[in-house]
Amino acid sequence: MHTDHQQKAVQEQYQTADKQKAVQEQYQTADKLNVRISLHAKYSTNPLGFGNWLFSQYDISPSSRLLELGCGTGDLWKSKLHTLDPRTELTLTDFSESMVSITREALGERAHISYAVVDIEAIPYADRSFDRIIANMMLYHVPNLKQGLSEVARVLKDDGVFYCATYGENGMMPFLAGLLQDYGITDHTNKRFTLQNGAAILKQYFSQIQRLDYEDSLAVTDIDDVLDYASSLTSRSPIAGLKRQDVKAVLEKAMVNGVLTIPKEYGMFLCRK
């Protein structure tokens, strides 16, 4: 007969396994993530680029300690490391061991950079350890978001800043769902943490919150790139279950002068204690 402690331990093991399975399905290799990144890189109408815009918002002082949660393939830093003061300590982490390995390979071993596999719900660092914490396009994936944000607040210094980017509820996937409604497609966008509801969630942990929006859209000339994007979403998107030729026909019909204009809604929150 299991004790309460044993039952709790078993339950936590199952919860951890579920989180790992979900992350591994979506991010076990960089291929699917790169497909999504390439679509935005190829067709975004804002020439600045979302990553460049994000980095331009960061206030990083010399000797700062930086933590990124959910670093992915490390794209944010590939062309920016030279801008960091040599005294800056950068800790790059992800829940996916594969992503951490890819980032390490891309950026290399450097004296001021460390890499680690980290679950945002159990950040393995001391209280008030970091001056700046970054979590881009990942908070909506966190199973226990309250626990995750509580951990972020714990390891952030009292005068620190938490930067978290996310999407809005009126972007690409709702637009595509609208075009494909005759096929029974509805908007299944993960709305657990968006530009619309993010501030209310963050207010439970931070006293100062500022929302910044990034103006952009996609001007797509090759529909196959959108179809590849949809396929990369696997089970997260009902569009991936439709026949490719059916989706292509609908999207091509919506093109104007050879261009399919798709709205994008992205931005970030700046949070202080």
C-alpha positions as CSV (number, residue, x, y, z in Angstrom):
1,M,0.0,0.0,0.0
2,H,1.4,3.4,-1.0
3,T,1.9,6.1,1.5
4,D,0.7,9.6,0.7
5,H,4.3,10.6,0.1
6,Q,4.8,7.7,-2.3
7,Q,1.6,8.5,-4.2
8,K,2.7,12.2,-4.5
9,A,6.0,11.1,-5.8
10,V,4.4,8.8,-8.4
11,Q,2.1,11.6,-9.5
12,E,4.9,14.0,-9.9
13,Q,6.8,11.5,-12.0
14,Y,3.8,11.1,-14.3
15,Q,3.4,14.9,-14.6
16,T,7.1,15.3,-15.4
17,A,6.8,12.6,-18.1
18,D,3.8,14.3,-19.6
19,K,5.7,17.6,-19.9
20,Q,8.7,15.9,-21.3
21,K,6.7,14.1,-23.9
22,A,5.0,17.3,-25.0
23,V,8.2,19.2,-25.3
24,Q,10.0,16.3,-27.1
25,E,7.2,16.0,-29.7
26,Q,7.5,19.7,-30.6
27,Y,11.2,20.3,-30.1
28,Q,13.0,17.0,-30.3
29,T,14.9,18.3,-33.3
30,A,15.4,21.8,-34.6
31,D,13.8,21.0,-38.0
32,K,10.2,21.9,-37.1
33,L,11.3,25.0,-35.2
34,N,13.5,26.1,-38.1
35,V,10.6,25.7,-40.5
36,R,8.5,28.2,-38.5
37,I,11.5,30.6,-38.1
38,S,12.2,30.5,-41.8
39,L,8.6,31.5,-42.8
40,H,8.8,34.6,-40.7
41,A,12.4,35.4,-41.9
42,K,11.3,35.0,-45.6
43,Y,8.0,36.9,-45.6
44,S,7.8,39.3,-42.7
45,T,7.1,42.9,-43.9
46,N,8.9,44.5,-41.0
47,P,12.6,44.5,-42.1
48,L,13.9,44.9,-38.5
49,G,13.0,41.3,-37.6
50,F,11.3,40.2,-34.3
51,G,14.5,38.9,-32.7
52,N,16.4,42.2,-33.4
53,W,13.4,44.2,-32.1
54,L,13.3,42.1,-28.9
55,F,17.1,42.6,-28.3
56,S,16.7,46.3,-28.8
57,Q,14.4,46.4,-25.9
58,Y,16.8,44.8,-23.5
59,D,18.6,47.0,-21.0
60,I,21.7,45.0,-20.2
61,S,24.3,46.7,-18.0
62,P,27.9,45.6,-17.6
63,S,28.4,42.9,-15.1
64,S,24.8,41.8,-15.4
65,R,23.7,38.3,-14.8
66,L,21.3,37.2,-17.5
67,L,19.1,34.1,-17.6
68,E,17.2,32.9,-20.7
69,L,14.4,30.3,-20.1
70,G,13.5,28.5,-23.3
71,C,16.5,29.5,-25.4
72,G,15.5,27.2,-28.3
73,T,18.2,27.1,-30.9
74,G,19.9,30.2,-29.5
75,D,19.0,32.3,-32.5
76,L,18.5,35.4,-30.3
77,W,22.2,35.5,-29.5
78,K,24.0,34.3,-32.6
79,S,24.6,37.8,-33.9
80,K,24.5,39.6,-30.6
81,L,27.1,38.1,-28.4
82,H,29.7,40.6,-29.5
83,T,27.5,43.4,-28.0
84,L,27.6,42.0,-24.5
85,D,30.2,43.4,-22.1
86,P,32.8,40.7,-21.3
87,R,31.8,40.9,-17.6
88,T,28.2,39.9,-18.4
89,E,27.2,36.4,-17.3
90,L,24.7,34.7,-19.7
91,T,23.0,31.5,-18.7
92,L,21.1,29.8,-21.5
93,T,18.5,27.2,-20.6
94,D,15.7,25.1,-22.1
95,F,13.5,22.3,-20.9
96,S,14.6,20.3,-24.0
97,E,18.0,18.8,-23.7
98,S,18.2,18.7,-27.5
99,M,17.7,22.5,-27.7
100,V,20.4,23.1,-25.2
101,S,22.8,20.9,-27.1
102,I,22.0,22.8,-30.4
103,T,22.5,26.2,-28.7
104,R,25.8,25.1,-27.2
105,E,27.0,23.9,-30.6
106,A,25.9,27.1,-32.3
107,L,27.4,29.5,-29.8
108,G,30.3,27.5,-28.5
109,E,32.1,27.3,-25.2
110,R,32.7,30.8,-23.9
111,A,33.9,32.0,-20.5
112,H,30.9,34.1,-19.8
113,I,28.2,31.7,-21.1
114,S,26.8,28.6,-19.4
115,Y,24.2,26.1,-20.6
116,A,21.7,24.0,-18.6
117,V,18.6,22.0,-19.0
118,V,16.1,23.8,-16.7
119,D,12.4,23.5,-16.0
120,I,10.9,26.9,-15.4
121,E,8.7,25.4,-12.7
122,A,11.8,24.4,-10.6
123,I,14.6,26.9,-11.5
124,P,17.8,25.5,-9.8
125,Y,19.2,28.9,-8.8
126,A,19.3,30.8,-5.6
127,D,16.8,33.6,-4.7
128,R,17.6,37.0,-6.4
129,S,20.3,35.5,-8.6
130,F,19.7,37.4,-11.9
131,D,19.5,41.0,-13.1
132,R,17.6,40.2,-16.2
133,I,15.5,37.2,-17.1
134,I,14.2,36.4,-20.6
135,A,11.4,34.0,-21.6
136,N,10.3,34.4,-25.2
137,M,7.4,32.5,-26.9
138,M,7.3,29.8,-24.2
139,L,5.1,30.8,-21.2
140,Y,2.0,29.4,-22.9
141,H,3.6,26.0,-23.0
142,V,4.2,25.9,-19.2
143,P,1.8,23.4,-17.5
144,N,1.8,25.2,-14.2
145,L,2.3,28.8,-15.2
146,K,1.7,30.1,-11.7
147,Q,4.5,28.0,-10.4
148,G,6.8,29.0,-13.3
149,L,6.2,32.7,-12.8
150,S,6.6,32.4,-9.0
151,E,10.0,30.8,-9.7
152,V,11.0,33.6,-12.1
153,A,10.0,36.2,-9.5
154,R,12.1,34.3,-6.9
155,V,15.3,34.2,-8.8
156,L,15.0,37.8,-10.2
157,K,16.8,40.5,-8.2
158,D,14.7,43.2,-6.5
159,D,15.7,45.8,-9.1
160,G,15.7,43.3,-12.0
161,V,13.7,43.1,-15.1
162,F,11.8,40.1,-16.6
163,Y,11.2,40.2,-20.4
164,C,8.7,37.8,-21.9
165,A,7.5,37.8,-25.5
166,T,4.3,36.2,-26.7
167,Y,1.8,36.4,-29.5
168,G,-1.7,37.9,-29.6
169,E,-5.1,36.4,-30.2
170,N,-5.6,37.9,-33.7
171,G,-2.6,36.6,-35.6
172,M,-1.7,34.0,-38.1
173,M,-3.5,30.9,-36.8
174,P,-6.9,32.6,-36.2
175,F,-6.6,34.1,-39.8
176,L,-5.9,30.7,-41.3
177,A,-8.7,29.1,-39.3
178,G,-11.1,31.7,-40.7
179,L,-10.2,30.9,-44.3
180,L,-10.6,27.2,-43.6
181,Q,-13.9,27.3,-41.6
182,D,-15.7,25.4,-44.3
183,Y,-13.5,22.4,-43.5
184,G,-14.6,22.5,-39.8
185,I,-11.4,24.3,-38.7
186,T,-11.8,26.6,-35.7
187,D,-9.2,28.6,-33.9
188,H,-7.3,26.4,-31.5
189,T,-4.6,28.8,-30.7
190,N,-3.1,28.3,-27.2
191,K,-4.4,31.3,-25.3
192,R,-3.0,30.5,-21.9
193,F,-0.6,33.5,-22.1
194,T,-1.2,36.1,-24.8
195,L,-0.7,39.8,-25.3
196,Q,-4.4,40.2,-24.3
197,N,-4.3,38.3,-21.0
198,G,-0.6,38.3,-20.2
199,A,-0.6,41.5,-18.1
200,A,-3.4,40.3,-15.8
201,I,-1.4,37.1,-15.2
202,L,1.9,38.9,-14.6
203,K,0.3,41.3,-12.1
204,Q,0.1,38.5,-9.6
205,Y,3.9,38.5,-9.4
206,F,5.2,41.9,-10.6
207,S,4.1,45.4,-9.7
208,Q,5.2,47.2,-12.9
209,I,4.2,45.8,-16.3
210,Q,4.6,47.4,-19.7
211,R,3.4,45.9,-22.9
212,L,5.2,46.6,-26.2
213,D,3.8,45.6,-29.6
214,Y,5.8,44.7,-32.7
215,E,4.1,45.8,-35.9
216,D,4.4,43.2,-38.6
217,S,2.7,40.9,-41.1
218,L,3.5,38.2,-43.6
219,A,3.4,38.8,-47.4
220,V,3.5,35.2,-48.7
221,T,4.2,34.4,-52.4
222,D,4.7,30.7,-52.1
223,I,1.8,28.9,-50.4
224,D,3.8,25.7,-49.9
225,D,5.8,27.6,-47.3
226,V,2.7,28.1,-45.3
227,L,1.7,24.5,-45.7
228,D,5.1,23.4,-44.4
229,Y,4.6,25.7,-41.4
230,A,1.2,24.1,-40.7
231,S,2.8,20.6,-41.0
232,S,5.5,21.5,-38.5
233,L,2.8,22.2,-35.8
234,T,2.0,18.4,-35.7
235,S,-0.9,17.6,-33.3
236,R,-1.1,21.2,-32.0
237,S,-3.0,22.3,-35.1
238,P,-6.1,20.8,-36.7
239,I,-5.0,22.3,-40.0
240,A,-2.2,19.7,-40.1
241,G,-4.9,17.0,-40.4
242,L,-6.3,18.4,-43.7
243,K,-5.3,17.3,-47.2
244,R,-2.5,19.5,-48.3
245,Q,-4.0,20.2,-51.8
246,D,-7.3,21.3,-50.2
247,V,-5.6,23.8,-47.9
248,K,-3.4,25.1,-50.8
249,A,-6.5,25.7,-53.0
250,V,-8.2,27.8,-50.3
251,L,-5.1,29.8,-49.5
252,E,-4.3,30.5,-53.2
253,K,-7.9,31.7,-53.7
254,A,-7.3,34.3,-50.9
255,M,-4.1,35.7,-52.6
256,V,-4.3,39.2,-54.1
257,N,-1.9,39.9,-57.0
258,G,0.1,36.8,-56.1
259,V,0.4,37.7,-52.4
260,L,-1.3,36.2,-49.4
261,T,-1.2,38.8,-46.6
262,I,-1.3,37.2,-43.2
263,P,-1.6,39.3,-40.0
264,K,0.9,38.9,-37.2
265,E,0.5,39.9,-33.6
266,Y,3.6,39.7,-31.5
267,G,5.0,41.7,-28.6
268,M,6.5,41.5,-25.2
269,F,6.0,42.5,-21.6
270,L,8.6,44.2,-19.4
271,C,8.1,43.4,-15.8
272,R,9.6,44.7,-12.6
273,K,9.0,43.8,-9.0
